[in-house]
Amino acid sequence: MVIIVNFLANSLPLNGQTTADIANRLDVLFTPANYVFSIWGLIYLLLAVWVIRGFNKENRVYRITHIPFLTSCLFNIAWIFLWHYEYFASSVVVITLLLLSLIVLYARIEREHFSLWDRLPFSIYLGWISVAVIANISYTLTYYGWNGFGISDVAWTVVLLVIATTLAIIFRFAHHDRFYPLVFVWALFGIAVQNWPNEPFVATTALIFSVFVLISALLKDNG
């Protein structure tokens, strides 16, 4: 149902506008270039593999994660409708709930003896939703005319880039997960591409931070 709703949202499109149409309507500096959103294809492919592997009844990981997984699917679908019908404040609440459901799911996987394929789909999914929550909040504040306490958009965007970079690096070493930060590399580079023509300072900062995160992903784990 998640895949069907997401496909129809952009092929119909839902409420006469695609997801990207809405994202591009406002000048939000934290929004990456359109090609970055193609990561959803990878996420859904990995989730499809994960679901198929779940038919192995002997794998305890699937028995303890089915509820947060189904919950995440419902929040994903709800977010699409809220975004396309421009209930942006509500969309922030729902995407935050989606993030929390994925955190619960990820934590349950880590409590078990898991394989690469047990956790990989949610390393990527959780990484992307972590970025998406920041972007969604930034978009919503811009939509409702928040003035940023008089601080410039560029300064706030740099703050968000620092937060995203710090989160990626801390998570990488706390969970020994190389794939989670790679999503941030993808997103930060996309933010650099999007802002290069008009906001070179933001673009350069995003590019530098993406290198930092990439290095953290490539470093060996302690011990």
Beta strands, then each sheet from edge to edge (+ up, - down):
end
